[in-house]
Amino acid sequence: MSGDPPAQVLISPLMYSRELAQYLKVSESTLSRWRSERKGPPFIRLGGIARYRLEAVDSWLAGLERADERAGA
């Protein structure tokens, strides 16, 4: 025991398309189509790879819920 505090494990706040597809229960090709149509959740590209912030995805989902409520769905 050295008395050092335990090391913190850093977890990336960014999700890959594969992870997000599982989270949303859609296919990766659906996410790809949404990106090209600019109608899916916001994303950023790092090294040419689309990544998603979970916080931004959850905000996007909340916006869809509000839009459905306004439409009376």
CYANA upper distance limits for C-alpha pairs under 8 A (distance plus 0.5 A):
 13 PRO  CA     53 ARG  CA      6.33
 13 PRO  CA     54 LEU  CA      7.18
 14 LEU  CA     51 ARG  CA      6.30
 14 LEU  CA     52 TYR  CA      5.72
 14 LEU  CA     53 ARG  CA      5.23
 14 LEU  CA     54 LEU  CA      7.24
 15 MET  CA     19 GLU  CA      6.41
 15 MET  CA     20 LEU  CA      6.70
 15 MET  CA     51 ARG  CA      5.92
 15 MET  CA     52 TYR  CA      5.45
 15 MET  CA     53 ARG  CA      6.75
 15 MET  CA     54 LEU  CA      7.43
 16 TYR  CA     20 LEU  CA      6.79
 16 TYR  CA     50 ALA  CA      7.26
 16 TYR  CA     51 ARG  CA      5.51
 16 TYR  CA     52 TYR  CA      7.01
 17 SER  CA     21 ALA  CA      6.41
 17 SER  CA     28 GLU  CA      6.75
 17 SER  CA     31 LEU  CA      7.63
 17 SER  CA     50 ALA  CA      7.20
 17 SER  CA     51 ARG  CA      6.98
 17 SER  CA     52 TYR  CA      7.91
 18 ARG  CA     22 GLN  CA      6.94
 18 ARG  CA     28 GLU  CA      6.59
 19 GLU  CA     23 TYR  CA      6.75
 20 LEU  CA     24 LEU  CA      6.54
 20 LEU  CA     52 TYR  CA      7.95
 21 ALA  CA     25 LYS  CA      6.09
 21 ALA  CA     26 VAL  CA      5.51
 21 ALA  CA     27 SER  CA      6.00
 21 ALA  CA     28 GLU  CA      6.04
 21 ALA  CA     31 LEU  CA      7.48
 22 GLN  CA     26 VAL  CA      7.07
 22 GLN  CA     27 SER  CA      8.14
 26 VAL  CA     30 THR  CA      6.89
 26 VAL  CA     31 LEU  CA      7.95
 27 SER  CA     31 LEU  CA      7.19
 28 GLU  CA     32 SER  CA      6.74
 29 SER  CA     33 ARG  CA      6.60
 30 THR  CA     34 TRP  CA      6.62
 31 LEU  CA     35 ARG  CA      6.65
 31 LEU  CA     40 GLY  CA      7.45
 32 SER  CA     36 SER  CA      6.86
 33 ARG  CA     37 GLU  CA      6.60
 34 TRP  CA     38 ARG  CA      6.20
 34 TRP  CA     39 LYS  CA      5.65
 34 TRP  CA     40 GLY  CA      5.18
 34 TRP  CA     41 PRO  CA      8.44
 35 ARG  CA     39 LYS  CA      7.05
 35 ARG  CA     40 GLY  CA      6.50
 35 ARG  CA     41 PRO  CA      8.44
 41 PRO  CA     52 TYR  CA      8.31
 41 PRO  CA     56 ALA  CA      7.82
 41 PRO  CA     57 VAL  CA      5.96
 41 PRO  CA     60 TRP  CA      6.31
 41 PRO  CA     61 LEU  CA      8.40
 42 PRO  CA     52 TYR  CA      7.32
 42 PRO  CA     56 ALA  CA      7.08
 42 PRO  CA     57 VAL  CA      7.25
 42 PRO  CA     60 TRP  CA      8.09
 43 PHE  CA     50 ALA  CA      6.69
 43 PHE  CA     51 ARG  CA      6.09
 43 PHE  CA     52 TYR  CA      5.29
 43 PHE  CA     53 ARG  CA      7.66
 44 ILE  CA     50 ALA  CA      6.11
 44 ILE  CA     51 ARG  CA      5.88
 44 ILE  CA     52 TYR  CA      6.95
 45 ARG  CA     49 ILE  CA      5.61
 45 ARG  CA     50 ALA  CA      4.99
 45 ARG  CA     51 ARG  CA      6.51
 46 LEU  CA     50 ALA  CA      7.07
 46 LEU  CA     51 ARG  CA      7.56
 52 TYR  CA     56 ALA  CA      7.91
 52 TYR  CA     57 VAL  CA      7.52
 53 ARG  CA     57 VAL  CA      6.80
 54 LEU  CA     58 ASP  CA      6.61
 55 GLU  CA     59 SER  CA      6.79
 56 ALA  CA     60 TRP  CA      6.67
 57 VAL  CA     61 LEU  CA      6.73
 58 ASP  CA     62 ALA  CA      6.69
 59 SER  CA     63 GLY  CA      6.74
 60 TRP  CA     64 LEU  CA      6.95
 61 LEU  CA     65 GLU  CA      6.91
 62 ALA  CA     66 ARG  CA      6.84
 63 GLY  CA     67 ALA  CA      6.67
 64 LEU  CA     68 ASP  CA      6.68
 65 GLU  CA     69 GLU  CA      6.75
 66 ARG  CA     70 ARG  CA      6.76
 67 ALA  CA     71 ALA  CA      6.72
 68 ASP  CA     72 GLY  CA      6.66
 68 ASP  CA     73 ALA  CA      5.70
 69 GLU  CA     73 ALA  CA      6.46
